């Protein structure tokens, strides 16, 4: 890969450039945010493709969702022409509602994606109406120097679209998430003829999905999954529960078809599923008479007559399946001999939470079926043969692997070189690639994470989540001291500990250890300096942390409050 060029040289020339940078999505699976810039360096116009989120892990306690840091483009938002969305998965549209107020630019999407965004905005929305422009499937429109055309693809959600980005310096194909499924369950198959036509016209660069770069062969079809689920449901003796990604309308339809084929009543539990079904009916991907019962009807039917479809395939603690597994759901309970199908792939990082739900179900006597035991899920991303097929159709001069961890991007780069691509750039978030002219990485943009924490959006590095990380490891000691203005302690220290062991290895109460440290510290401070609250606070904090560390082997967070009292007048 070419080395970084001179930023000063580019600015001096004043020539038009086509550049690409990811603020999320390169080196990770999720939080997809991609920017294309056109023009001279000091006067670029920008296009944003997708604005997604990711979900928190164990190192982000209390966080609801993880959002990208958009400071790079917020600083030049007057040059941002719009946000174009490739499809309606949360890792591609989930940050729009939270972060649009910082950008305030038009949003462009196909009808299903627009419907999902409008529904989310109605539930959680920003003040005022999001300016969403619906673009028909395969539609073409322009934003500044960018001539944009949607290309219909297949994925695990309706209306996934690649984006053909035509500029005066060449055409870039941004694939979004895709697979080559000729029977996707709902919607149209990939537009093979348009992809080939783009290749014939000449594709300068492809920015392409890398999720399954290690997996050989081709992805099975949604039609295969539908047939398998129907067969499994027909042979079941008692209740069957299926949990899947709510956004997979083809899977929702497959489960409904299985209920009808087996003579069962379909019960739907989970707010996200109800939202998806409503939008799918509005946009024609499910029939207007799509029939199901709400969760309150679950107990009205015999065990052999029920097929439950519910949220919670990723072990989300507040989703329906986790509450059912913990026997805490108000309307639904599963028992010995009931079958639970996880028609999903466990997203990396969710293994423990999914395993906990499955183990709880097993303890309750349920039989649990995953894609390790039967054909109940299929990926929505291209495997190696599909990637090779795409490269043979499009024949790009440049490849930028996206949507993957570093190892996926590296493997995709290897495959692209084998496919004959001239220049391959396996990059990470923040690296700015000049696609044309003279392709090379030329600079870095600031990237990072922010958190939705309750009703607030907070920073990563210096915010409350950083403090909670510490609390989760070392606990906290809180000390309150009342000191006279002459430096004398007027009452016994008030001490609270949380997350700190109550006793040492020798059974000495930890509170006694802390009191001893406070007493020794106060006696060591000269009386004149004890009148300074800041001096007392710092000395006591250091002493308490050191004493607890000696006894426990860990330094707790220590908060010291010093109240100075004395005679008035």
C-alpha positions, 0 to 999 in steps of 0.5 A: 500500500502506498505511504502517506503523501504530503498534505502541504503539496495537495493543498498547494496544488488546489486540484480536485481530489476524490477522498474517502474516510470512515468514522466507523466501520473499518476495523470493527463490525458495526457503527458504519459511517463513511464519508466521500469528499470531492474538491480541493483540500480546502474546499471539499464537499462531503457526502455521508453514507450511513450513520450507524451505532454499535452495542456496548460490551463489558468494558462500557457499563451502563451504556445503552448504545455506542455512537461515533464521534463526528467531530471531523465532519461537524466542524465542516458541516456547511460542506456536508451535502447529505446522508445517504442510507444503504439499508435499515439495520441499526449499525447503518442507521441507528445513530441518525436520530441521536446525531442528526441535530449536530449535522442538520442535513437532508437524509436520503433512503429507499422507502422501507429504510425511510419508513423504519427511520420515521417509525424510530423517530416517532418513538424516540425522535429529535425535535422537529421532523427529520428531512427524509427524502424517499428514493425509489429502488434503483433510483438516481439523484444528484448531490453537488458533484456526486451523481448517485444511483442505488443498486438493488442487492440482497441482505437480511432486510428489505431494500439493501442497496449498493450505491454507485457514486459517480464523480468527475474523477471516476465511479466508486461502488459502495456495496453496503451489506450484501449477498448474492441470493436469488431467492431472498424471501422478500424483495428483489434479488441483486441487480446483476445486470446493473452491476455488470453494466457498471463494470463495463462503464468502468469502476474506479474503486469498490468499497466492499463488505468484508464480514465473511472474507474467511468463509469459503463457498456461497451463502445459503438462501433465505428460501432454504431457511424457510423450508428448514424452519417449516420442517422443524416446526411441523415435527415439533410436539409442543410449543415452538418459540423462534427468536431472530433479528427483528429486522429480518422480514424474510425470516418473519415471513418464513416463521408465519408461513411455518405457523400456517403450514403446521396449523399453529397460531402465531404469537408475536412478542417484542416492540421491535418486531411489531414496528418491523411488521407495521413498516413491512406492511406499509411498504408491501413486503408483508400482506395487509392481512398479515395475521398474528396474535399479541403476547397476551393471547399466548395462554389461550392456546394449547401447547401444540398449537403455538408458534411464538416469534419474539425478540432477544436473539442476542441475549438482550436483558430487556428483550422478550426471550431473556425475560421468558428464560428468567421466568419473568415475562408477564404473559409468556412461559415455556416449559419442559419439552418446548422447543426454542429456535435461535434463528440468528448468528451471535454477534461477537461480544454477545456470546456470554449473554446469549449463552446465559439465556440458552442455559436458563432455557435448558434449566427450565427443560426447554430444547434449544436449537441453534444454527450449529445443530440445524439450518435455522439461520443464514448470513446476510453477507458474501462469502468468498465465492460471492466476493470473487463473483462481484470482482469479476462483474465490476473489475475495479482498479481500487479495492477498499475492504470495509465492514470488518475487523482488521483480520477480515479486512486483511483477508479481503485485501488478499482476495482482492489482489488475487482477483487482479485488483491493481491497488488495495487499501485495507484501512482503519477508521480515520485514515483518509484515502485519496482515491483520485488522482494518485491513490494513497493514504494522505492524512488522518481524521479524528475518530472515537466513540460516544455513548448514549447513557440514559437520556444523555450523550456522553464522551468516552475518555473523560466521561462517567462511563470511564469512572464506572469502568473503574468502579466495576474493578476497584470499588469506591471509598467515601470519606467525610471529615469535619475540621475546625479552622484551627485544623482540629478534627471535630468528629469521627470520620464518616466512611462508606465503602462500596465494592471494597472487601469488608475485611482483610485477609487477617479478618481486620475490618477494612473500615478500621484500616481506613480509619487508621490511615486517616488518623495517621495522616491527619497527625502527620500534617502540621497544624498550620497546613491542616487549615487548608481543605485541599491539602487535607483532602489530597493527603487523606485520599492518597493515604486511604488508597495506599492503605487499602492497596496494602491490605487488598492489592487494589487501589479503590476510587477514593472521594474525600469531602472536607468540611471546615467549621469554626467560630463566627465573627 
